[in-house]
Amino acid sequence: MLGPLQQVIGAVERRQTLPILGNVLLKSTGGDLSLTATDLEIEMVAGIDSDATDDFQTTLPARKLLDICKALPDGSAINFTIDENRVSLTSARSRFTLASLPARDFPGLDEIDAQHSFAIAQNRLKSLFDRTSFAMAQQDVRYYLNGILMEVVPGKLRLVATDGHRLALAEIDCDTGVDDDRQIIIPRKAVLELSRLLDGGADEARCILSQNHLRVETDRLVFTTKLIDGKFPDYQRVIPVDGNRTLEVDRDTLKQSMSRIAILSNEKYRGIRLTLAPGNLSIQANNPDQEEAEEELQVNYDEAEMEIGFNVTYLIDVLNVLESDKVQIKLKDANSSCVINDSEDKESLYVVMPMRL
């Protein structure tokens, strides 16, 4: 019971307008037992191993049920006895009685009209979300930025996220089975839940696309989310193609340096200055208290000297998701965005806008 409950609990809002949205739907049909949770935007259905013989359905307070299951000894069985508006749980010498709400009042998402589907390994889909989700906007008035663009193209699956100051793009080769490009925008909460729910194994997940929904089915879970109805910006236009200065540096060394320099950056704007010279990178920060930090690194760079400012948090976020030893940064001038990617892996790239310091 505990595993499936922990899977679906993410759909249960702590503060909800409808009391029944704080409950999970427990449903048995033909010996199959399932748990369903929803917030009217996303819906999760998890299968449970049980020896239920009767068909029934009821709803129980989700967080209380989860806390009870966590508090019981590992491996102990739970017996449910269902009355009109009460459900008794007994396990060994423990007994709990929970108030239930009628299952007929439990809301479900609209039936989805599947227009296209494809299969992908869970670890590959999770990797795409993990490499891009940090760049999503949070509560932006441009609501279409509060999520991730999923682009399904022949032979490739691509995810793009941007908050207007930075952009993350990751793609993989995948048999998508489409003849023409399709775009959907997945809401922020659904992205974070999918990233949590997909496991790191090679088991397949099936993605089903409809006009207004995305459904992801795994062996024991069905996850459905409404899509954001909007037009995602033309991301290709903001990816610089004319960066003529290339800097190559050890990723871990750069990340550690930036983490140290960030300590004395302005807490509000998080700005740092990069000064490039052949073979050398100087990173500087200062703050309103007249405090300063500076560090120099040896790098592969043989172009003209230049200075450029960045939000250090944006750069560290990118370095956290890159995996190769070396990172490549392409620059044009102090007023143009830079492009960051792995030296070996060309499946993901990151664009960060500069700051005026």
C-alpha positions in Angstrom: 0.0 0.0 0.0 2.8 2.4 0.9 4.6 2.5 -2.4 1.6 3.3 -4.6 0.4 5.9 -2.0 3.7 7.7 -2.2 3.5 7.7 -6.0 0.1 9.3 -6.2 0.3 11.7 -3.1 1.9 14.4 -5.3 -1.5 15.1 -6.9 -3.1 15.8 -3.5 -3.0 19.5 -2.7 -2.5 20.4 1.0 -5.0 23.2 0.6 -7.9 22.5 -1.8 -11.3 24.0 -2.6 -13.1 20.7 -2.7 -12.7 18.5 0.4 -12.8 15.3 -1.7 -9.6 16.4 -3.5 -7.8 15.7 -0.2 -8.9 12.1 -0.5 -7.6 9.2 -2.6 -10.1 6.9 -4.5 -9.7 3.2 -3.5 -11.3 1.0 -6.2 -11.5 -2.7 -6.7 -12.7 -4.3 -9.9 -12.3 -7.9 -10.8 -9.7 -8.4 -8.1 -7.6 -5.5 -9.3 -7.1 -2.8 -6.7 -6.2 0.8 -7.7 -5.5 4.1 -6.0 -6.4 7.4 -7.7 -5.5 11.0 -6.8 -6.2 14.2 -8.6 -6.1 18.0 -8.3 -8.2 18.5 -11.5 -5.1 19.3 -13.5 -3.2 16.1 -13.0 -4.4 12.6 -12.2 -2.4 9.6 -11.0 -3.7 6.0 -10.9 -1.5 3.3 -9.2 -2.1 -0.4 -9.1 -1.9 -2.3 -5.7 -1.2 -5.9 -5.0 -4.1 -7.2 -2.9 -6.3 -10.2 -2.3 -9.6 -8.2 -2.6 -12.4 -10.4 -3.9 -15.3 -8.0 -3.8 -15.8 -5.0 -6.1 -16.0 -1.8 -4.2 -15.0 1.8 -4.2 -14.5 4.4 -1.5 -12.4 7.5 -0.8 -10.1 8.1 2.2 -8.1 11.1 3.5 -4.8 10.8 1.6 -2.3 12.2 4.0 -3.8 10.4 7.1 -3.8 7.1 5.2 -0.1 7.7 4.2 0.9 8.6 7.7 -0.8 5.4 9.1 0.9 3.2 6.5 4.3 4.8 7.3 3.8 4.3 11.0 2.9 0.6 10.8 5.6 -2.1 11.0 7.2 -3.0 7.6 5.5 -5.9 5.8 2.4 -5.8 8.0 -0.9 -6.5 6.3 -3.8 -4.1 6.5 -7.5 -5.2 6.5 -10.1 -2.7 5.3 -13.7 -2.9 6.4 -15.9 -0.4 4.5 -19.1 1.0 6.0 -21.4 3.8 4.6 -19.2 6.8 5.6 -16.5 5.1 7.7 -13.6 2.8 6.8 -11.9 0.7 9.5 -8.3 -0.3 9.1 -6.9 -3.1 11.2 -3.3 -4.3 11.3 -2.0 -6.7 14.0 -3.1 -4.9 17.2 -3.7 -1.5 15.7 -7.1 -0.3 14.6 -8.0 3.0 12.9 -11.4 4.4 11.7 -11.3 7.0 9.0 -14.1 9.2 7.7 -14.8 8.5 4.0 -16.5 10.6 1.3 -18.7 9.0 -1.4 -16.7 7.6 -4.4 -19.4 8.8 -6.8 -18.4 12.4 -5.9 -14.7 11.9 -6.8 -13.9 13.9 -9.9 -12.1 12.4 -12.9 -10.3 14.1 -15.8 -12.1 14.1 -19.1 -11.6 11.0 -21.3 -8.7 11.6 -23.5 -9.0 11.2 -27.3 -5.6 9.6 -28.1 -4.1 11.1 -31.3 -0.6 9.6 -31.1 1.5 7.4 -28.9 5.1 6.2 -28.7 7.3 4.2 -26.2 10.5 5.3 -24.6 12.7 3.9 -21.8 11.9 5.6 -18.5 15.5 6.5 -17.7 15.8 8.3 -21.0 12.6 10.3 -20.5 13.6 11.1 -16.9 17.0 12.3 -18.2 15.3 14.7 -20.6 13.2 16.3 -17.8 16.1 16.5 -15.4 18.3 18.2 -17.9 15.8 20.9 -18.8 13.3 21.5 -16.0 15.4 23.9 -13.9 15.0 26.5 -16.6 11.1 26.6 -16.4 9.5 29.9 -15.3 7.7 30.1 -12.0 4.4 31.9 -11.9 5.3 34.0 -14.9 2.4 36.1 -16.4 3.5 34.5 -19.7 1.7 31.3 -18.6 3.1 29.3 -21.5 6.6 29.6 -20.0 5.5 27.9 -16.7 6.1 24.5 -18.2 8.2 22.6 -20.7 7.8 22.3 -24.5 7.7 18.7 -25.7 8.5 18.5 -29.4 7.8 15.2 -31.1 9.6 15.1 -34.4 10.4 12.2 -36.8 13.2 10.2 -35.1 13.7 12.6 -32.2 12.1 13.7 -28.9 13.0 17.2 -27.7 12.3 19.2 -24.6 12.8 22.9 -24.2 12.3 25.2 -21.2 12.9 28.9 -20.8 12.1 31.6 -18.3 13.0 34.5 -20.6 16.6 34.8 -19.2 17.9 31.4 -20.0 17.0 28.4 -22.1 17.6 24.7 -21.8 17.2 22.2 -24.7 17.8 18.4 -24.6 16.9 15.9 -27.2 17.4 12.2 -27.9 17.0 9.8 -30.8 13.7 8.0 -30.4 11.3 6.1 -32.6 8.4 8.6 -32.2 6.4 7.2 -35.2 5.3 10.7 -36.4 5.5 12.0 -39.9 5.3 15.7 -39.0 6.4 17.8 -36.0 4.0 18.0 -32.9 4.4 20.4 -30.0 2.7 20.3 -26.6 3.4 22.3 -23.4 3.5 20.3 -20.2 2.7 22.3 -17.0 5.3 22.8 -14.3 3.7 20.6 -11.6 3.3 17.7 -14.1 7.0 18.0 -15.1 8.2 17.9 -11.5 5.9 14.9 -10.7 7.0 13.0 -13.8 10.6 13.6 -13.0 10.0 12.1 -9.5 7.9 9.2 -10.6 9.9 7.9 -13.6 12.6 5.4 -12.4 16.1 5.2 -13.5 15.6 1.8 -15.2 15.2 0.8 -18.8 11.6 -0.3 -18.4 9.4 1.4 -21.1 6.9 4.2 -20.5 4.2 4.8 -23.1 3.4 8.5 -23.9 -0.1 9.1 -25.3 -0.8 12.6 -26.7 -4.2 14.1 -27.3 -5.4 17.6 -28.1 -5.5 18.7 -24.4 -3.8 15.9 -22.4 -0.6 13.9 -22.1 -0.8 10.5 -20.5 2.3 8.5 -19.4 1.8 4.8 -18.6 4.3 2.6 -16.9 3.9 -0.9 -15.5 2.1 0.1 -12.4 1.1 3.7 -12.9 -1.0 5.9 -15.2 -0.2 9.6 -15.1 -2.4 12.1 -16.9 -2.0 15.8 -17.1 -3.9 18.6 -18.8 -1.7 20.6 -21.2 -1.1 24.4 -21.3 -3.1 26.0 -24.0 -0.7 28.5 -25.6 2.0 29.1 -28.1 5.5 28.5 -27.0 8.0 31.1 -28.3 10.1 30.2 -31.4 13.1 29.0 -29.3 15.3 28.5 -32.4 15.5 32.3 -32.8 17.1 32.8 -29.4 19.9 30.2 -29.8 22.9 32.2 -31.0 24.7 30.8 -34.0 27.3 33.4 -34.4 29.4 32.9 -31.2 32.9 33.1 -32.6 34.8 32.9 -29.3 35.1 29.4 -27.8 36.2 28.7 -24.2 36.8 25.2 -23.0 37.3 24.5 -19.3 37.1 21.7 -16.7 33.4 21.6 -15.6 34.0 20.7 -12.0 36.8 23.3 -11.5 34.6 26.0 -13.0 31.6 25.0 -10.9 33.6 25.0 -7.6 35.1 28.4 -8.5 31.7 29.9 -9.2 30.2 28.5 -6.0 33.0 30.2 -4.0 32.8 33.5 -5.9 29.0 33.5 -5.5 29.3 33.9 -1.8 30.2 37.6 -2.2 27.9 38.4 -5.1 25.0 40.8 -4.7 22.3 38.7 -2.9 19.5 40.2 -5.1 21.1 40.3 -8.5 23.7 37.5 -8.2 25.9 39.1 -10.8 29.5 38.0 -11.5 32.0 39.4 -14.1 34.0 37.1 -16.3 37.2 38.5 -17.8 38.7 36.4 -20.6 42.3 36.6 -21.9 44.2 33.9 -23.9 44.6 30.9 -21.6 43.0 32.6 -18.6 39.6 33.3 -17.1 39.1 35.7 -14.2 35.9 35.5 -12.2 35.0 38.5 -10.0 32.1 39.5 -7.7 31.3 42.3 -5.4 28.4 43.4 -3.3 26.9 46.6 -1.7 29.0 46.1 1.4 32.2 46.8 -0.7 33.2 43.1 -0.3 35.0 41.4 -3.2 36.0 38.0 -4.5 38.2 37.0 -7.4 39.5 33.8 -8.8 41.6 32.9 -11.8 41.4 29.7 -13.9 43.5 28.2 -16.7 41.3 27.6 -19.7 41.5 26.8 -23.4 40.9 30.2 -25.0 42.9 31.9 -27.7 40.7 34.8 -28.8 40.8 38.5 -28.0 40.2 39.7 -24.4 36.7 40.4 -23.4 34.5 41.1 -20.3 30.9 39.9 -19.7 28.6 39.7 -16.8 26.2 36.8 -15.8 23.8 35.8 -13.1 26.0 33.2 -11.3 23.0 31.0 -10.3 22.0 30.5 -13.9 25.6 29.3 -14.8 25.8 27.0 -11.8 22.4 25.5 -12.6 23.7 24.5 -16.1 27.0 23.1 -14.7 24.9 20.9 -12.2 23.1 19.1 -15.0 26.0 18.7 -17.4 27.9 15.4 -17.0 31.1 15.5 -19.0 34.5 16.5 -17.7 34.9 19.4 -20.1 32.4 22.2 -20.8 32.3 24.4 -23.8 31.1 28.1 -23.8 30.6 30.0 -27.0 30.5 33.8 -26.8 30.2 36.7 -29.3 30.4 39.9 -27.2 29.4 41.5 -23.9 25.8 42.1 -25.0 25.1 38.7 -26.6 23.9 35.4 -25.0 26.3 32.6 -24.5 25.8 28.9 -25.5 27.0 26.2 -23.0 27.2 22.5 -23.8 29.2 19.4 -23.1 32.4 19.1 -25.1 31.4 15.5 -26.2 27.6 15.4 -25.8 25.7 17.5 -28.4 22.3 16.3 -27.3 21.8 19.2 -24.9 22.6 22.9 -25.0 22.0 25.9 -22.7 21.6 29.6 -23.5 22.2 32.2 -20.8 21.6 36.0 -21.3 24.3 38.3 -20.1 23.9 40.9 -17.3 24.9 44.6 -17.3 27.1 45.1 -14.3 
